[in-house]
Every structure is written in C-alpha cells, then in structure tokens.
Amino acid sequence: MNCAKRRTATKALAGFLLAGSFGLAWGAQVAGTIVNLSGPLMVKKADGSVKVLALKSEVEQGDTLVSEKNTYAQIRFIDNSEITLQPGTTFKVEAFAYEAGKPDADSASFSLIKGGLRSLTGLLGKRNKEKFSLKTPTATIGIRGTTFIAQYVPMGAGSTGLARPGMLQPGLYVSVIDGMISMSNAGGSMNFSAGQFGYTPNTLKPPVMVPVNPGIRFTPPPVFSMQTGPGAQNTSASGKAAAVDCEVR
C-alpha cells in the first residue's frame, strides 16, 4: 500500500514538473530573428544564461544583446520592423508583443545601454506609434512612424566630456532618415524630422537640434541594406554625411 502511494505521488510529481518545464519552455516570447550578422553576437537571457547567437537565431523578450568589435547584427521582429546594431553595442528587448488581430496588446520597449543602432518601423509602429519606446541613459525616444539612427556614447573613465577630432562627446545622438521621432528627458522634449540631427548630453539637459551631422557613423556591410524591410529607403546619402565631424555645443 505504501509503495503504491509512493508510485502515485512520484507520477504526480513527475507530471507537475513536466508541466512546469513546458511552461518554462513556452514562457519566453519570441520577438524576432537574426537575419544578418557580420561577426560574434552574444545574448544574456532573462535567466542569466549567456550564449552566442547565429544567423536565424531567435531573439526573445528579455534578451540583452551584445555585439562584438566589427559586428553588425540585424534583427527582424515579428511585425516586420528591423533594428540593426552597430559594433560595440549593448541593447535589451525589454518587452515586445504583436498579434495582427490584437492591436490593444501591442508593446515594443527597448533599451540602448551603449553603442548605436538603426531602427526601421514595422506594422506595430505604424498602427500604435505610442506603444514604441527606446530608452537610453539620457533620454527616451518615441516614434511617429519612421527610420532613424541612435547612438549613445557613455562617459568614459577619466573623460572630460570634451569633443575631440574623430570622437563624439558623451551623450545621445540621433539622425532621422524618414518620418519623425521625439526625444524626451527631465530637461524637456523635442521632435526631429527627416534630415535632422539631435543631441542631449545627460538627463537634465533638454534635447537640442544640431545643424549638421556631428559625426554619427553607421556603415554596415551592403547586405544590411535598408531595402530589407517594408517602406525601406536607400541611405547612401546619409552615409556620405556620416563622414562629417564637428563639435557639438
């Protein structure tokens, strides 16, 4: 009798653990897929584990991606939006949810911890612009249906914060290729349209417009062309502008 009870309890526990393992396996929301990759790309999962991603690897909600030196990585999300990371970038998918028939459940929240990226709006951003946010240490970026580049330069150890030839001073920089974005922080908020550049050095300084490209560089391999997504545009002109250096005051 005791043996029978133990066998029953063991089966029940095994069933519970099996159900739990399925819950864990299906708990992570797949947000997108790596569609282009030029070098090593690491991911830190929500559970703390670290692995190397490859072409066609899935990116999940809660993932923190780290692109190595010389690595560009392009993620296509399930709503056909795209984010391309430049080398030396740390980027987190805070939350992402999209279902064609459930617009009220849309969610796209990201964090750019350091480095730079190019963002191309997809179906979620076109129907629910207010559901998209890109957080950085100095400001949050919102969209109005757009394509833009963002680059965050952290304050380095011993850095004076002064611009030097060929280098950007610390802060958040944006370049709008198409549409419009907003930059907001404790200092204020400002909109930037196609062809405009913006900058803010910290959370207390309001975003300002920069008259020319301050030195933002984003030159992924040709295979990473903007033509890979809906409504994509050629950025060769902006690529030429990226070679310009100036001091941002």
Secondary structure, 3 states (H helix, E strand, C coil): CHHHHHHHHHHHHHHHHHHHHHHHHHHCCEEEEEEEECCCEEEECCCCCEEEECCCCEEECCCEEEECCCCCEEEEECCCCEEEECCCCEEEEEEEECCCCCHHHCEEEEEEEEEEEEEECCHHHHHCHHHEEEECCCCEEEECCCEEEEEEECCCCCCCCCCECCECCCEEEEEEEECEEEEEECCEEEEEECCCEEEECCCCCCCEEECCCCCCCCCCCHHHCHHHCCCCCCCHHHHHHCCCCCCCC
